[in-house]
Amino acid sequence: MKIDGLSAIVTGAASGLGLAAAHALRDAGAKVALIDRDEERVARAAEAIGCIGIGCDVTDSVAVVRALDAAEATNGLVRINMNCAGIPGGMRLVGRDGPVDMEAFAEVINVNLLGTVSVMTKCAARMMELNPLNEDGERGIIINTASITAFEGQIGQGAYVASKGAIASLTLQAAREFMPRGVRVMTIAPGLFRTPIAEHIPQEVIDGMLDGRMFPNRFGEPAEFGRLAVDIIRNPMLNGEIIRLDAGVRLQAR
Ligand SMILES: NC(=O)c1ccc[n+]([C@@H]2O[C@H](COP(=O)([O-])OP(=O)(O)OC[C@H]3O[C@@H](n4cnc5c(N)ncnc54)[C@H](O)[C@@H]3O)[C@@H](O)[C@H]2O)c1
C-alpha cells in the first residue's frame, strides 16, 4: 500500500514505539493522528512532528469512537491503524502474598488486550466500507504490538504475557476475518527497546539479554520499530503474521 497521503491513527503515540511509528508514518507522507491517554504529552508530541494529537483512553469505547471521528474530520477516512498503547504488567501468579490480585491482572488485560481490540475493530469496521486503494483491493491495514514475552513467558510477567499472547493469537484470526474486505492485520513482537516502559524490566533480565545472546547486542532504537511498520504497510504480501523484532534473542525463564 502506498502510504503517501493516507490517514493514519497511532495509539500510545505520546511516547516510545508509538511516537516513533507516528514519526515514520509522517515521514512516509501519511497524515497521522497521535492518540494517547496522556493528553498533554500527546499534544506536545504531535505538535513537534506536525501532526494532530488526541487525548483518549483506549479502554473507553465512547472516547475511542470520538477520537476516530476527530482524526477522520481532520485527516480523512482512516486507512492505517497502529496500536501501541500498553502498560507493563509484572506480577507473579502466586507471589509472597498469595494468588495474584485479579484487579491488577484485569487492568493489564483491559489496556493491552481489550484496548487494542476496541481500536482495531472500530478502525477495521470503517476501513471495510471504503473504496479499494489499488488493484489488489487493499482498503486498509492494522498493525498491533505484542512482545516476544508472548512466546517465552518469563516468571514474574504474568498479566503482561497473557495480554500479549492474546494479541499474537488474534493476528491470523482477524486477518482471516477482514481478508474478504481487503484489510490486512499484522503484529510486531518487539524484543528490548529503549523506551520508558523498558524501565520496568528487571536489570537482571536486561543483563541476561545483553550478554551476547543477541545481535546486534544492544537495545533496539524506536526508529527501527517505526521503519518496520512502514515496510509492513508497503508490502501487501505480509498478512496474518507476527514479526519478531528482537535481534535474535530468546528469553530465559527469568
Ligand atoms: N519497549 C520495549 O522494550 C517493548 C518490548 C515489547 C513490547 N513493547 C510494547 O510496545 C508498546 C509501546 O510501548 P513503549 O515501549 O513505547 O512504552 P511507552 O510507555 O513509552 O509508551 C506507551 C504509551 O501508551 C500510552 N497508554 C498507556 N495506557 C493507555 C491507554 N489506556 N489509552 C491510551 N494510551 C495509553 C502511555 O501513555 C504511553 O504514552 C506497548 O504495547 C509495549 O507493551 C515494548
The ligand as a MOL file (V3000), in Angstrom:
LIG
                    3D

  0  0  0     0  0            999 V3000
M  V30 BEGIN CTAB
M  V30 COUNTS 44 48 0 0 0
M  V30 BEGIN ATOM
M  V30 1 N 9.9470 -1.0610 24.8610 0
M  V30 2 C 10.0430 -2.3760 24.7850 0
M  V30 3 O 11.1150 -2.9570 25.0100 0
M  V30 4 C 8.8360 -3.1860 24.3890 0
M  V30 5 C 9.0130 -4.5610 24.1880 0
M  V30 6 C 7.9400 -5.3360 23.8200 0
M  V30 7 C 6.6930 -4.7520 23.6500 0
M  V30 8 N 6.5270 -3.4240 23.8580 0 CHG=1
M  V30 9 C 5.1820 -2.8800 23.6630 0
M  V30 10 O 5.2330 -1.7560 22.8030 0
M  V30 11 C 4.1370 -0.8770 23.0960 0
M  V30 12 C 4.6880 0.5190 23.2660 0
M  V30 13 O 5.4870 0.5410 24.4280 0
M  V30 14 P 6.6520 1.6010 24.6500 0
M  V30 15 O 7.8680 0.8190 24.8990 0
M  V30 16 O 6.6430 2.6020 23.5820 0 CHG=-1
M  V30 17 O 6.1770 2.2060 26.0660 0
M  V30 18 P 5.8190 3.6910 26.4860 0
M  V30 19 O 5.4560 3.6230 27.9190 0
M  V30 20 O 6.8910 4.6150 26.0500 0
M  V30 21 O 4.5070 4.0270 25.6140 0
M  V30 22 C 3.2530 3.5220 25.8890 0
M  V30 23 C 2.2500 4.6430 25.6770 0
M  V30 24 O 0.9210 4.0750 25.8320 0
M  V30 25 C 0.1240 5.0240 26.4900 0
M  V30 26 N -1.0060 4.3650 27.1340 0
M  V30 27 C -0.9840 3.5100 28.1770 0
M  V30 28 N -2.2230 3.1410 28.5080 0
M  V30 29 C -3.0560 3.7730 27.6320 0
M  V30 30 C -4.4700 3.7870 27.4760 0
M  V30 31 N -5.2790 3.1000 28.2820 0
M  V30 32 N -5.0030 4.5320 26.4620 0
M  V30 33 C -4.2000 5.2440 25.6590 0
M  V30 34 N -2.8540 5.2840 25.7720 0
M  V30 35 C -2.2980 4.5470 26.7540 0
M  V30 36 C 1.0700 5.6740 27.5040 0
M  V30 37 O 0.5770 6.9260 27.9650 0
M  V30 38 C 2.3560 5.7730 26.7030 0
M  V30 39 O 2.4660 7.0180 26.0520 0
M  V30 40 C 3.4740 -1.4310 24.3590 0
M  V30 41 O 2.3140 -2.1490 23.9870 0
M  V30 42 C 4.5170 -2.3640 24.9330 0
M  V30 43 O 3.9250 -3.3920 25.6790 0
M  V30 44 C 7.5710 -2.6150 24.2290 0
M  V30 END ATOM
M  V30 BEGIN BOND
M  V30 1 1 1 2
M  V30 2 2 2 3
M  V30 3 1 2 4
M  V30 4 1 4 5
M  V30 5 2 4 44
M  V30 6 2 5 6
M  V30 7 1 6 7
M  V30 8 2 7 8
M  V30 9 1 8 9
M  V30 10 1 8 44
M  V30 11 1 9 10
M  V30 12 1 9 42
M  V30 13 1 10 11
M  V30 14 1 11 12
M  V30 15 1 11 40
M  V30 16 1 12 13
M  V30 17 1 13 14
M  V30 18 2 14 15
M  V30 19 1 14 16
M  V30 20 1 14 17
M  V30 21 1 17 18
M  V30 22 2 18 19
M  V30 23 1 18 20
M  V30 24 1 18 21
M  V30 25 1 21 22
M  V30 26 1 22 23
M  V30 27 1 23 24
M  V30 28 1 23 38
M  V30 29 1 24 25
M  V30 30 1 25 26
M  V30 31 1 25 36
M  V30 32 1 26 27
M  V30 33 1 26 35
M  V30 34 2 27 28
M  V30 35 1 28 29
M  V30 36 1 29 30
M  V30 37 2 29 35
M  V30 38 1 30 31
M  V30 39 2 30 32
M  V30 40 1 32 33
M  V30 41 2 33 34
M  V30 42 1 34 35
M  V30 43 1 36 37
M  V30 44 1 36 38
M  V30 45 1 38 39
M  V30 46 1 40 41
M  V30 47 1 40 42
M  V30 48 1 42 43
M  V30 END BOND
M  V30 END CTAB
M  END
